[in-house]
Amino acid sequence: MRSIENRTEDTVLNSLNVLLGVALLMTPWYLGLGSETAAARNAFASGVAIAIIAVLAISKSYDWEEYINLAIGLWVAVAPWALGFAHSGSPMWAHLAIGLAVAVLAAFELWRLYRAPEARSV
């Protein structure tokens, strides 16, 4: 397991992931989806998970946090097709955009964890 103490500019990346998680969580209400739809349930569960993990990573990043957010981000991006709401327009685009953004931020954090000289194995 690798970790790194976050600098102020690094905290911004995890704060962005918190905002993306909250945005995904709010998507069903913003788009007027029923709470029983696959898109709404996935947005709620995935948004909560992304936000919680990102909050945990704000002061100190561990590789496991970023691997989980990478996996969740990729899941959110493919969920419209896996759960059958790819034809739904706005919910599909929201999942795709937010999922890819979370995955890119997590991949960048992983790259930083394994390339930064101040990163430590725990």
N, C-alpha and C positions, 0 to 999 in steps of 0.2 A: 504494500500500500504506500502510495506517495502522497505527500502533502506539501502545501506552500502557504505561508502567511500572506494574505492579500494586502496589496497596497491600495491606496484610494482609487486609482484608475482601474484596478482589478475588481473592486467591489461594484463598480458600475456594471460589469458584465453579469454578475449574479443578480444585481438589482433589475437589470433588463429581463432576466429569466423570471424573476418574481412577477414583474408586470405582464409578461407574456402568459404566465400561468393564470393570473387573475383575469386577463383579457379572454383567455379560452374559457375559463370558468363562467364568465359573464355572457359569452356568446349566445347561449340558448335564450336568455331574456332579451338581449339586444335584437336578436333575429326573430323573436316571437315563436320559438319552437316549443312544442309541447314537451313536458318533462318526461314523457314515456318514450320519446323517440331515441333511436340508437345514437344519433348525433348529439343530443342533449346529454344523455347518460355518459357518453364517452368524453364530451367536453368537460363535464363536471368532474369526473374521476381523474382524468388526465391533468386538468388545470390545477386541481388541489395538489396532486403529486408533484408537479413541476414547481409550484410555488413553495411547497414545504421543503423540498430538497434544495432549492435555490436559497431559501432563507438560512438553512443549515450551512451553506457554503459561503455566506457573505464574509465572515471574518477569516476563515481558514478553509482552503479548498483541499479536498481529498479526491483521489482518483475515482473511488467508488461512487461518489456523488455525481461526478461528471459522466461516468459510464451509464448510470441509471437515467440521468437526464437525456443523454444521447439516445438511449433505447426508447424512452418515452416519446421524445421528439420524433424519432423515425416512425414509431407506432402511430402517433397522431397524424403524421403526414400520409400514411397509407390507410388509415382507418376508414376514410370514405369508401374505398373499394372493398376493404375487408368486411365492413359492416353493412354495406349495401346502400349508402346514401351519397354515392358519387354523382348521381343525377340531380342532387338537391340544390345546386347553385351556390348560394352564399355560405351555407354550413360547410360544404366541401372546400371552398376556397379559404375559409377561415382556418379549418383544420390543416390544410396543406401549407398555408403561409406560416402559421404559428408553429407547426411541427417542424418545418424546415429551419425556421429561425432558432428554435430551441436547440435543434441538433447541431447547427453551425456554431452556436455559442459554446455548447458543450465540447464539440470537437476542438475548438480553439483553446479552451481551458485545458483539455487533455494534452494538446500539443505543448502548451506552456508548462504544464506540470512535468512533462518528460524532457523538456529542453532548457528550462530555466536553471541557472546555476544555483539558485537559492532553494530549489526544491529538495526535499529530504524524503528518504524512505523511512517509513515508520514501522 
